[in-house]
Amino acid sequence: MEKKYLLGEIVFVFVCVIVIVQQAYSEEVITVADVEKVSGLQELKLVPKNPQAGAGGDLNFAQADGSIILIVMMQKASMYETWKNQEGYFHAEVKDIGDEAFEGPGFGESRYILVFRKGGKAFSLSSFFNMQAGGEPYLSQEKLRDLAKIIVSRT
């Protein structure tokens, strides 16, 4: 019986190390300071994942009041094609970001998503809308591209 407990403890520690390393990696690819510099917004913060509150990304950037402005998702490279082929998600290819990239969505006028692949990882950056500024995305495609270039430089 002692072997079962020891094995369980080893597995638990291993899983905790993986989670900590993944979280540290996530926070290093793009920081609050990066998003503040590119966006021009101040007093931003990271908030924990909570899809019910709109914070469905691996990294969720919010204003001081908790309102989300940007979510960043990081997945295996194969997810790039899944996102690209999702109905309404793809609008146009984007050059000079990672190995390949596109902007979306393919419906409506506002392009508020940038998806790219770099090596074995796929990333999705999604800006939320600023309703006090006429419903425009907090981050334009140009600003999303600037953030993507930061991520590419760190991966």
C-alpha positions as CSV (number, residue, x, y, z in Angstrom):
1,M,0.0,0.0,0.0
2,E,2.8,2.4,0.7
3,K,4.0,2.1,-2.9
4,K,0.5,3.2,-4.1
5,Y,0.7,6.3,-2.0
6,L,4.3,7.1,-3.1
7,L,3.4,6.7,-6.7
8,G,0.3,8.9,-6.3
9,E,2.5,11.6,-4.6
10,I,5.1,11.4,-7.4
11,V,2.4,11.8,-10.1
12,F,0.8,14.7,-8.2
13,V,4.2,16.5,-7.9
14,F,4.9,15.9,-11.6
15,V,1.5,17.3,-12.7
16,C,2.1,20.4,-10.5
17,V,5.5,21.0,-12.0
18,I,4.0,20.8,-15.5
19,V,1.2,23.3,-14.7
20,I,3.7,25.7,-13.1
21,V,6.1,25.5,-16.0
22,Q,3.3,26.0,-18.5
23,Q,1.9,28.9,-16.6
24,A,5.3,30.5,-16.4
25,Y,5.9,30.0,-20.1
26,S,2.4,31.5,-20.9
27,E,3.2,34.6,-18.9
28,E,6.6,35.1,-20.5
29,V,5.3,35.1,-24.1
30,I,3.4,38.3,-23.5
31,T,3.0,40.4,-20.4
32,V,0.7,43.1,-19.0
33,A,3.5,45.6,-19.7
34,D,3.6,44.5,-23.4
35,V,-0.2,44.9,-23.8
36,E,-0.1,48.3,-22.0
37,K,2.7,49.6,-24.3
38,V,1.0,48.4,-27.5
39,S,-2.6,49.3,-26.6
40,G,-1.8,52.6,-24.8
41,L,-4.1,51.5,-22.0
42,Q,-2.9,51.6,-18.4
43,E,-3.6,49.7,-15.2
44,L,-4.2,46.4,-17.0
45,K,-4.1,43.1,-15.2
46,L,-4.2,39.4,-15.9
47,V,-7.3,37.6,-14.7
48,P,-7.8,33.9,-14.2
49,K,-9.5,31.8,-16.8
50,N,-13.3,32.0,-16.3
51,P,-15.2,31.4,-19.6
52,Q,-18.5,32.4,-18.0
53,A,-17.1,35.9,-17.4
54,G,-15.6,36.1,-20.9
55,A,-12.1,35.2,-19.7
56,G,-11.8,32.0,-21.8
57,G,-8.1,32.4,-22.9
58,D,-4.9,31.0,-21.5
59,L,-4.0,34.6,-20.7
60,N,-6.8,37.1,-20.1
61,F,-6.0,40.8,-20.0
62,A,-8.5,43.1,-18.3
63,Q,-8.8,46.7,-17.2
64,A,-8.7,47.7,-13.5
65,D,-12.5,47.1,-13.3
66,G,-12.1,43.6,-14.5
67,S,-13.5,44.1,-18.0
68,I,-11.7,42.0,-20.5
69,I,-9.9,43.6,-23.4
70,L,-7.8,40.8,-24.8
71,I,-7.6,37.0,-24.6
72,V,-4.7,34.9,-25.8
73,M,-5.0,31.2,-26.5
74,M,-2.0,28.9,-26.9
75,Q,-2.5,25.5,-28.5
76,K,-0.7,22.8,-30.4
77,A,0.2,23.8,-34.0
78,S,-2.6,21.5,-35.4
79,M,-5.2,23.9,-33.9
80,Y,-4.2,26.5,-36.4
81,E,-6.0,24.6,-39.2
82,T,-9.0,24.0,-37.0
83,W,-9.4,27.7,-36.3
84,K,-8.8,28.6,-39.9
85,N,-11.5,26.1,-41.1
86,Q,-14.0,27.1,-38.5
87,E,-17.0,28.7,-40.2
88,G,-16.9,32.5,-40.1
89,Y,-13.5,32.6,-38.4
90,F,-11.2,33.2,-41.4
91,H,-11.1,36.5,-43.3
92,A,-7.6,36.9,-44.9
93,E,-4.1,35.7,-44.8
94,V,-1.5,37.9,-42.9
95,K,2.1,38.0,-44.0
96,D,5.2,38.3,-41.8
97,I,3.9,36.8,-38.6
98,G,5.2,33.5,-37.5
99,D,5.1,30.6,-40.0
100,E,1.6,31.5,-41.2
101,A,-1.2,33.8,-39.9
102,F,-4.7,35.0,-40.7
103,E,-7.1,37.6,-39.4
104,G,-10.8,37.2,-38.7
105,P,-13.6,36.9,-38.4
106,G,-15.0,36.5,-41.9
107,F,-18.3,38.1,-41.2
108,G,-19.1,41.7,-40.3
109,E,-16.8,44.7,-40.6
110,S,-14.6,44.5,-37.5
111,R,-11.5,42.2,-37.6
112,Y,-10.8,41.5,-34.0
113,I,-9.0,38.2,-34.1
114,L,-5.5,37.3,-35.2
115,V,-4.4,33.7,-35.4
116,F,-0.9,32.5,-36.1
117,R,1.4,29.5,-36.0
118,K,5.0,29.4,-35.0
119,G,6.7,26.1,-34.9
120,G,4.8,23.6,-32.8
121,K,2.4,26.2,-31.3
122,A,-0.7,28.0,-32.5
123,F,-1.9,31.3,-31.0
124,S,-5.1,33.2,-31.1
125,L,-5.4,36.8,-30.0
126,S,-8.9,38.1,-29.6
127,S,-9.7,41.8,-28.8
128,F,-12.9,42.6,-27.0
129,F,-15.0,45.6,-28.0
130,N,-15.0,49.0,-26.4
131,M,-18.7,49.9,-26.2
132,Q,-17.8,53.4,-24.9
133,A,-15.9,54.1,-28.2
134,G,-18.6,53.1,-30.6
135,G,-18.1,49.4,-30.3
136,E,-14.6,49.3,-32.0
137,P,-12.2,46.6,-30.8
138,Y,-9.8,47.7,-28.0
139,L,-7.0,46.4,-30.2
140,S,-6.9,47.0,-33.9
141,Q,-5.4,44.5,-36.3
142,E,-2.2,46.6,-36.4
143,K,-1.9,46.4,-32.6
144,L,-2.8,42.6,-32.6
145,R,0.0,42.2,-35.1
146,D,2.4,44.1,-32.9
147,L,1.6,41.8,-30.0
148,A,1.9,38.7,-32.2
149,K,5.4,39.9,-33.2
150,I,6.3,40.1,-29.5
151,I,5.1,36.5,-28.9
152,V,6.9,35.2,-32.0
153,S,10.1,36.8,-30.8
154,R,9.8,34.9,-27.5
155,T,8.9,31.5,-28.8
